[in-house]
Amino acid sequence: NGIWWSRKGDPIIAKMMAGYANRVPSKKRPKKPICIELLSRFVQFCNQSTYIGTMQWVMMLTAYWFALRAGEYSWGSKYTAHHIVKAKHLVFDFNVDHSDVVQATLNLRGHKGDPRAERDAHVPVRCTCTLCGRKVDDVHCPVHALLRYCGWRSRLGFGDEDALFISNLTRMPLLSSHVNSLVRRCIDALGLRGADYTA
């Protein structure tokens, strides 16, 4: 590709190779991805009359539509505390008359292409609502679901400096292990084998 590979120690090449390595799936235990048809069936296991159920559903929608790995929006062993996605990292864009939300942007501190991003680095990941202009309140729309979820967070007194996804009322950020456990429980409840799928 015209890259001068003899330039040892070049940070740009190092980042490119690290990103490539993270994008190549393991061949040891290949797993099935979560498809939209499967994800849409998970909603029945998330009680959206409660904060926890709402958070779980919105978290899964966000992960799918923003193409995020569990470690990019939850707290896991590969990331330090400053990688946690906070509420202040979520930005909404509204239409001209401000009557409806049209886009949500997450500013991530680290991502699969560059998991060791600098402390002040931000990688914007955007999701546009395709339902705008329609009078439809679709539970599967990630943008509107995030907006509704932020209403829950506000009523419970969670602030912009708190993690976006909080697993309980003690303001502790959602753990990656909880994400994997939730996805497996949903898959098992559908009569499938959770271990065959990746979160």
C-alpha positions, -999 to +999 in steps of 0.1 A: +000+000+000+029+023-004+039+023+032+075+025+040+078-005+064+115+000+071+106+031+093+109+013+126+092+030+156+069+051+134+038+058+157+015+061+127+024+026+114+023+012+150-013+025+153-023+012+119-010-023+128-026-023+162-059-014+147-056-041+121-048-067+148-079-057+167-101-060+137-090-096+128-111-121+147-096-150+165-096-183+146-094-203+178-131-201+188-151-183+160-184-170+174-215-158+157-223-121+157-255-106+172-277-097+142-305-072+142-331-099+141-317-115+172-312-082+190-348-072+184-360-102+203-339-092+234-363-063+242-388-088+258-362-095+285-357-059+294-384-044+317-385-008+305-407+003+333-376+001+355-343+020+353-322-012+351-343-027+323-342+005+303-305+009+307-299-027+296-319-023+264-305+011+255-270-002+262-275-031+238-290-008+211-261+016+215-235-012+212-252-025+180-259+007+161-227+025+171-207-007+163-190-008+198-173-036+216-183-042+252-150-028+264-156+005+246-186+016+266-182-004+298-154-008+324-132-038+317-096-050+324-083-036+291-093+000+298-085+024+326-109+047+344-105+076+320-118+054+291-152+052+307-179+068+285-196+095+306-229+112+300-210+143+289-195+124+260-230+119+245-243+148+223-277+150+206-285+170+174-320+182+168-339+192+137-344+229+127-374+236+148-360+215+177-390+193+178-372+160+173-338+145+178-320+134+146-286+123+156-266+111+186-228+113+188-206+095+213-171+109+219-151+078+229-117+080+247-106+047+231-118+024+203-109-008+186-086+009+162-067+027+189-074+013+224-045+031+239-058+066+229-043+096+247-062+109+277-075+140+258-082+122+226-118+118+215-131+097+187-166+108+176-190+079+167-223+090+152-257+074+147-285+090+127-321+083+133-339+071+102-373+076+118-372+114+119-401+131+103-424+102+111-448+103+141-434+069+153-420+061+188-400+031+178-385+012+207-357+000+184-345+035+175-311+039+193-312+077+191-347+081+207-339+053+231-308+071+243-328+104+247-355+086+268-328+069+289-311+102+296-345+113+311-343+083+335-307+093+344-317+129+351-346+119+373-324+097+394-299+125+398-271+111+377-248+139+363-227+145+333-196+133+351-212+099+359-208+070+336-233+069+308-243+034+316-246+028+354-254-007+366-270+003+399-279+032+420-244+036+436-231+054+404-208+025+396-201+022+358-214-009+340-188-037+339-179-055+307-186-088+325-222-077+332-226-069+295-214-104+284-236-120+311-267-101+300-263-110+264-258-146+272-288-147+294-310-132+266-296-157+241-301-186+265-337-175+272-344-177+234-333-214+235-300-207+218-265-213+232-251-181+246-215-194+244-218-195+206-223-158+202-201-128+208-211-097+228 
